Amino acid sequence: MEAANAAATTVVRGAWVLSMDPARELLRDGAVAFDAGGEILAVGPWEELRERFSGAEVVGDGNGIVLPGFVNCHTHLTEGLITGMGETASLWEWFDRVVEPAGRVTTREDVRVGTKLKGAEMLLSGITTVNDMSCHRNLGSLASLGAADGLVEMGLRGIVSFGAENLYDGAPGEDVFMAEHEALADRLSSEPLVGFRLGIGTILGVSDELMTRSVAACAEHGWGVHTHLAEVREEVTESRHRYAGRTTIEHSAHVGLLDHEVIAGHCIWCGEHDLSLLAAKDVAVAHSPVANMILASGVCPVPRLRREGVRVGIGTDGAASNDNQDMFGAVKAAALLQKVHHLRADAITAIDVMRMATIEGARALGLDREVGSLVAGKRADVTLLDGNTPELAAIHDPWQQVVYCATSRCVSHVWVDGAPRVADGRLAQQELREIVVEGREQAIDLAERAALGGESVLTGGEGRAFPASAREETVGVV
Ligand SMILES: [Zn+2]
């Protein structure tokens, strides 16, 4: 029977297979076989699979590394066209300078085009699953649906939420925000690869009524939640002032939000009670080390969270606060940040970081029954790294080689649900150049509509690149 189906079977071969299956996380000279329907048939020694699937298409020459597609646990696809600005700003300043002006005019088409651009970047970085929170202030435009459109076009697996926040001047009534959640859930209801969560941009950003209605909607529909918690120190101070001494984590528990399935970005500024709440409520954490460093937000207590049994995945965070969607950068930063913070080279290991970037991330999103590890019966989200590259020519230790040596340039092939998305280092089903040209034109248009001339040279203005004053202010501050 296997011979009859062999022609429709793909066998991916590597010098190493990092299956992330606890039963055998690492296989030397291994292979993964999956069928045309996208189901993994077998993971095992290459010699064994070669015999068993003798007529199959074989990809990989036995020098590379096969791993599950990366799970990017946290991003904002609404930021796909506003990258590389605001480097001297911390979170709240950066939001005012870059994200808010763009968010006021962002359309569904902006987000669709930006999602395709960043989707291409993610696929070429070995990412197969992405957890998105699309945030904007152009209510009525249903801009967050553009992320759904773009992910479906790119063939990525993912979850999209609308990161609602309504505490700002001129915000419409709560009904309008709830309507966008509903519209996004409807848009995604029949998509096989992209699911929905209810988004809450920040706890401090929503009115009591919107919070109450959001919690009620989760109870009614069984929706999971995607939010940010304890990202910056000033969030804790502001929250204690506003919510009778409660932190945002404590307030989330107080209003019942944490009684639902929650993944929260960051969780940096956690006190002991916050940590115990995250563990007791089984809140998953999306750690985005690059964004945390760019915005000078702080250091997530990753080892402590994991010791407490909290599920911790790795995210790139949005393209405006990373400022790319490169998973290798996020993975390496996740290791480096803990080492330098604790001044201990053994603060975290490459194998732990790889678990967070794959199976633990899938667990954080509730997708670990389908993806996150290479196991027969799971879906075929597979990334092959090319061993014939300067970075991977000599693999002394496969875990460290991926975390510290590999870059996106090493990504040779990517399959999502068994479908080829990257082949020989190029997008398999899309023209990258067309996506880039479309993205560039849309970014110029958005920058002009958002009047981003103070930050962006794309509008024809000087941005912050030319004035001498902008350069001087960054010299000798500390
Ligand atoms: Zn975020």
Residues whose N, C-alpha, C, O or C-beta is under 5 A from the ligand:
A	BS01	ZN	G265 D317 G318
